[in-house]
Amino acid sequence: RGGPPGDLYVVVRVQEHERFARRDADLYAELPLTFPQLALGAEVEVPTLDGTGKLKVPPGTQPGQVLRLRGKGMPHLRGRGHGDACYQVVLEVPSKLTAKQREALEAFDRAMQDEGGWVKKILGG
């Protein structure tokens, strides 16, 4: 409006997402899974920015492992495509067990001990 030319300053504040943390174009979230899902494998529904997606959990997945949904992250800046949605596996341990669940876990523990168990593997026995 007839004023002198000058600089424009814009301040942008990015609010944190309730579920995802961003690293470049990749998004990270925790994925709580049960022991049977980790040991046997599963297909689980996971949250994405645009709804939900199906994620295949391979048998023998370990806690702390990161599973990815390719192309479900943020758009690459000054480039093509999207980053990944990454889910860090967290072992969900129930705080209370039913009698049937306890019995099944005790039977599993006995079976593991019969096959040498994890203690022998650690101690080299």
URMO-V309021 format. One record per helix or strand of 3 or more residues. SS is the DSSP state (2 for helix, 1 for strand). FROM is the first residue (numbers start at 1). LEN is the number of residues. If there is no record, write none. Layout:
SS:FROM:LEN
SS:FROM:LEN
This chain:
1:21:3
1:26:8
2:35:6
1:42:7
1:51:7
1:66:4
1:85:7
2:99:16
2:117:7
